[in-house]
Amino acid sequence: MSSIPLLVFVSIVSLIYLAIRKTFGHDSCEPPLAPQSTPIIGHMIGLSRSKFNYYVDLSQQTGPPIFTMSLPGQKMYVVTKPELIQTKFASKVCGASLEAQAILNKNVNGDDGDFGLSMESYAAMRAGLKPVSVVDDMNRVMVQEIAKSLDLLQPAKGTSRKIGMYAWLRDAITTTTTKSIYGPMNPYNDKAIADAFWDFGSGFMSTLIGFLPSITARKPIAARTKIADAFKAYYESGGVQKASYLAQKRYQAQIDNNVPLDDIARYEGGGSIAILVSTTPAAFWTLLLLHSHPGLLDEIWNEINACTETVTENVSTVKVLDITTLKESCPLLLSSYQEVLRHRSMGTSVREVMEDTYLDQLLLKRGAMLQMPSRIIHQDAELWGSNVAEFNPRRFLAEEKQNRPRDVCFRAFGGGKTLCPGRHFATNEILAVVALFIIRLDMKPTSGEWKLPTTANTNVAAVVMEPDEDIEVEIKTRQGLEDFKWAIKLNNSEKIFAMVTEDSTEKDS
């Protein structure tokens, strides 16, 4: 009898050992293991403390172009060099029902063809964000909303006003982006819903991996419910019928796959993270770095001013900014924006290893997750040169091509299958906001000097670093432009802001 407890104990220990070995065992053919200060949980501690910079720290410690991170229950490969280049989100972040999760799980990776909710939703996004014809319909709504926001912001003649730059951009971009997508019945027209979204977004990590999220993430979960209820009412009242082609295509893909209405509303709330979280910080850093870099602002202003024309309408003098001309005639503005993204982006492309695969004689095992953090590549001095840590607004000018690495090394929008389909809409919006702000307003920090805020608390859902604190600025109308009214236009054009390698061959078809 006494041998039975011993046998049970040995069996339990053996099972635990095998489970640990399966998770943390390391094949000599796999990429080298990254060191961790505390066994088993060291990487989790590092990610919670340093967030996106943890990958950079590990890359500098390990050296190889790809390394292995052993996490509890999961093995992860992290790619650090460009040449080696969803269901959890649904359940944890969106709060989708088991039924909706099962629908999403059907052919989730497209192994059996281009059917199923995952594949059809992605196809809907690509169709709804196609440059030039489709996305420009949303852009026209967007630029008019931006113009309205600037009209409300601009101080009266001879006066100035103080604002939090990030706070103003967040409110303005939330309004302009969501109205251009969801139409006149946009749920985010209600500021309470817009504020709920940011409560939800700020608690992204606690809902995703938090222990007992119903207790530890009560605020973001309550906000998520509020957003979902608003979207359900939006769909029930026919709001999507007046929305953009993108919103209609996304909705139809879910209807075609029999997703319950409650879950369509939940998915849309979660999907708002993709369209809102990174645009505001990208616009913030662009404005901040253009203003703080010596001598740059005047050059940018001259480029933008060349894209305006002065007309008379009903005895009023109107300055019209042409976004179509802006796309073609502002190389320094575009180069500066690309450099902002290289300097401040920290997105990660994530893929699942579907079968054992050798990559340059390194074994990637089936079931592991493969991560390609853009920040490691963007901060590699071997690729970008000794000034890699500096903001160089001319880095992406055509005449500087020989001084920078291959275009594939710029991964602010991902690449290949992970290439962001919304990059054209986001770029148009950010550059329109920045251009209108710069051409119309003088801005200076109330502290007396420009300082870059820290970014340690950046939301893990963001692709661009978020400032830990806002910057208070004083704005006034530019001298000589006090008596002008402003308008903005976007004509039909085949021109796009070419941001990545794929854009050089992309056609509107």
Secondary structure, 3 states (H helix, E strand, C coil): CCHHHHHHHHHHHHHHHHHHHHHHCCCCCCCCECCCCCCCCHHHHHHHHHCCHHHHHHHHHHCCCEEEEEECCEEEEEECCHHHCCHHHHHHHCCCCHHHHHHHHCCCCCCCCCCCHHHHHHHHHHHHCCCCHHHHHHHHHHHHHHHHHHHHHCCCCCCCEEEEHHHHHHHHHHHHHHHHHHCCCCHHHCHHHHHHHHHHHHCHHHHHHCCCHHHHCHHHHHHHHHHHHHHHHHHHCCHHHHCCHHHHHHHHHHHHCCCCHHHHHHHHHHHHHHHHCCHHHHHHHHHHHHHHCCCHHHHHHHHHHCCEEEEEECCEEEEEEEHHHHHHHCHHHHHHHHHHHHHHECCEEEEECCCCEEECCEEECCCCEEEEEHHHHHCCHHHHCCCCCCCCCCCCCHHHHHHCCCHHHCCCCCCHHHCCCCHHHHHHHHHHHHHHHHHHEEEEECCCCCCCCCCCCCCCCCCECCCCCCCEEEEEECCCCCCCEEEEECCCCCCCCCCCHHHHCCCCC
